[in-house]
């Protein structure tokens, strides 16, 4: 149990004011209605006091009671109970088992003398069902055994409306609508006097202690249960709240939301209805009355009347927060919602959540703090301001007043503990990253992102780069100085780029690569710069650093020209001639760029194709002349040269042939002769100089690619003729000829080949060729037969259509109009269209010569 100060006990009616020097006068009951306080005594007097509340700025209010009058009721018995019916201006007084009606102002009995007799105790129905505003409903426990009676009380008369019998003697009662909550001898029950239905609640022994039955709200009651429990029960017979644990000897109870107040022989205890904890204990001896009247709680001894003045809920909550009792403060704040206007509550509750968040933050309870900050819609700059130098110098932020916490900065909060400080910074990094894209950061995104950048840079966090390459609102001046301070030069370059200062960014990165400044963020920074320049739209910037990237690596550096985005290439923003002129100092880069133009972009420009071929040729010649044995490289370059010579038709063939003369490159010479149409010469080189029969066959294939079949057939026949000519290696060539025929049977005219072949060759030797030739011949014949059959079928269909058209009769008269000229027919000569339309012969002829004229059909 942890105490808070929820109430202060102040005196309302002093002993001297009530009884003077009369020692035997005791207070039996009290009633309060607004400012009117009534006290009933054991000598049958009723006293009327006027209460005056005086607020005290620095403490609880004080009360002054002014005695108005007192009146003896004419009995010798004590006044047992008082109840005010302000709507009737009547005070109901129970004395000597009789309820009298007296005027609230002068305490005179009503002239009619109306009263209710035989009442042991009574209760008013504060949720009346009669609907009559000029009466009150009163429920009495009758002196008749086991009887409850319901009355309607008017200004000067009373009327009984219901009598209810109970299974045991009732001892206490509270009323809500048609429902009676009764304390019987051994149990509590709920009884609906309209339907007669009763429901047992729980057992209770009245011999051990007196029962308590109190209505605390609509259809809800508070009862003194067994084991020192204050039990809540609804008219449905269920409990919607957990019970409160009070003294075993409790003699009275009252409710002042959100508290239940209990009275025993020595103390007043205050219990929360929200978390069922005992919150306050006030010493109070000889008390025997505890009641609440419209939110005002009054306690009395036999000699004096006192008021429990509640401290403002906000003050109670602040006291709890000051004691670091966050959960209790939040529970109390939520419970205060019903007593405070909505707008005021929302403002107050948000501030309480924020304060609670900082308390949890100071205790390093970061998950709880984060949820409280979010729920309380904390201005995140309140949190950032705890961290020295994180807010930008240009920020206009000032902390909330009154302050949400007691800390000047993070150093004071952590008392210099570096481990705690690091944890706090990690939390802020996480929190800012979560809220930067939410409504929490609206209006001060610059402050949030700048603070986040500073935290990332200080912690050498990987997310620093992610922040800078996505949309951000980091302030350039503050952020640049911080990044430079922490030697985050690559990140600083990204910041410059985001702020459209690409020249400064590239220069900074170049300095890193050159070793002028140290930053190991990216080991591939040179490649990154090349990539950056590749996608850079600033031509001047690209030209400014072109030499630098090429000097570092020709093969990589040239990518700033060869890998530019397609949309930019389509705009032709960079002139290829200018680039070629720049690359003359970098031969490897020049070759790469020309390959890009010729092979990738397929530019149809002779000088680029010729230039690339010359560069290939020079490299091949240089490699052949070299004695360092770069055979593999020579083969790769030579393959590129041959591929270019084969695929391209744009280079200057005669120029290259001249450069090849005496160079010892027969394959390349053969390709060039082929480009000139000198196929026999080319094939001669391949067959007799290179002895490369496979290359000769490939030559026939690529040289006839995309050409008509007769051209390919001519090339193969030429190659076959070269093979069949007698020579020093007649046997080797004969084998090549047989292989050529057997592998490419469909490429030859079989009849012509048979005339060329020597008579000494056997059929078995040429079996694959002959089978292929026959298969091809049969296939061609059958294909023609299929085509002929299809043509005949189509012709038959047209013939049938024509016969159908001829077989139908056509009626022609001078009333029939031509569908083109709309004139009648003068002679029995006409043209009929498939849709049945008839036209003059001359109209049909003019339609064919003038296609734009309208026609009734498409076919005659």
Helices and strands as residue ranges (DSSP letters): E 7-13, H 15-19, E 27-33, E 36-41, E 45-56, E 59-72, E 79-85, E 90-95, E 98-103, E 115-117, E 119-124, E 136-142, E 147-153, E 158-165, E 172-176, E 179-183, E 187-192, E 197-203, E 213-217, E 220-225, E 229-234, E 244-245, E 252-256, E 259-263, E 267-272, E 278-283, E 287-293, E 296-301, E 305-310, H 313-322, H 326-335, G 336-339, H 342-362, H 366-375, H 380-384, H 410-414, H 418-435, G 439-441, H 445-459, H 463-469, H 476-485, H 489-498, H 502-514, H 525-534, H 539-552, H 554-557, H 559-562, H 566-571, H 576-582, G 583-585, H 587-595, I 596-600, H 606-625, H 631-647, H 653-660, H 666-675, H 679-684, I 685-689, H 693-703, H 709-724, H 730-743, G 745-747, H 750-756, H 767-807, E 831-832, E 838-839, H 841-849
